[in-house]
Amino acid sequence: MKEGIHPKYEECVVSCGCGSVFKTRSTTAKISVAICSECHPFYTGTQKLVDTQGRVERFKRRYAQAGSGAK
């Protein structure tokens, strides 16, 4: 690597909107994020499937009928 052309890669503090704070390494000293792995619904297991127009039920009905006669 050439000397003097790369930014400093230092320890960084990341703070989330939920109050979680952790350290990593980055070229900036502080990073603020809205969502982290401690509060994201996918990682916490609280993610819910929102079916506002009945698409999932319609899919299940359609392929339950097609699957029963195809053997």
N, C-alpha and C positions, 0 to 999 in steps of 0.2 A: 504494500500500500504506500502511496505517496504521502509524505509528511505535510501537514498543514492544510489539506483540502477536505478532510473528513470532520464532521461535527463531533463534539464530545458525547460519548455514550455513557451516561451516568445513572445512578439510582434515582428512581422516580416514585412519587407518591400518587396513587390513583384513588380518587374518592368518588363514591357513587351517591346518587340521590337518596338511597335508602339508609345512608349513614355508614356503610361498609367502607373501610379504608385498607388498602394493601399496597405493598411495595413491589416494583418491578424495575426494569431498566429501559430507558428511553433517551432521546435527545432533548426532551423537555423536562423541566423539574416537577411540574404538576400536571395531572390530567383529571378532568371532571367528566364523568359519564352519567347518563340518565338511568341506565339499567346494567346490573352486573350479574354474575353467575349465582349469587346468593339470593337475588330477588326476582330473577327472570322466571316466568311461569313454566317454561320448558324444563329448566333444571331443578325447580323446586317440586315438580309433580303436580302443580295446581292448574295446569293448562287444560282448558275445556274445549270440546268441539262445539262450535256454534253452528247450528243447522237452522237457519231462519226460514228457508223455503222448502224444507223437506227433501232436500237433494239426496241425503244419505239413505233415508228410508226408500225413496224411489229407486236408487241404485241397488239396494238390497233386494227389493221386490223383483226388479227386472232380471237380475242375474240369478236369483233363486229359481225362477221359472225356467230360464235358459239352461241352468246347470242340471236340473232334474231329468230332462229328456235327452241329454247328450251323453249316452254311454254305450 
